Amino acid sequence: MPKITNGTAFATLYGQLGYRLIQLTTGPAIMLWIEVIQLRSSGREQASRAVSAFREIPFPNREKGLESIDLFQSLGPEGDLSLFIRWQGVFPLNGKSRLGFQLAAALSEFGQIHHCGWQRRDSLKKKKASST
């Protein structure tokens, strides 16, 4: 059994509560993760109704770790929309929050839904030009 450190104890506690956490040597990491809710509606009219419904949703300020909720429209099929829910913090094992389930259920009235969670694995950053 590995030696218990602060980060390990914290990760173990959250694991028992149903959350996954990546641990750094200095302790628990605060992760960036997103939920994606994809809507495939029957066409432009249904997609337009879904966008109108989205605009009526007040921002849920009480959701801990919630950064933003963005709605994107496909450049291809007119009826395809994707909702990106951006979080900072620990995430549920299945990658789906209570808020995500609620939004997916609300959007399901407008077509087929696919709901999944994503954790940032790595990133590429634009290098700043050096001033010489």
Beta strands, then each sheet from edge to edge (+ up, - down):
strand 1: 19-20
strand 2: 23-24
strand 3: 27-28
strand 4: 32-41
strand 5: 66-73
strand 6: 80-88
strand 7: 91-92
strand 8: 111-119
sheet 1: 1+ 7-
sheet 2: 2+ 3-
sheet 3: 5+ 6- 4+ 8-
end
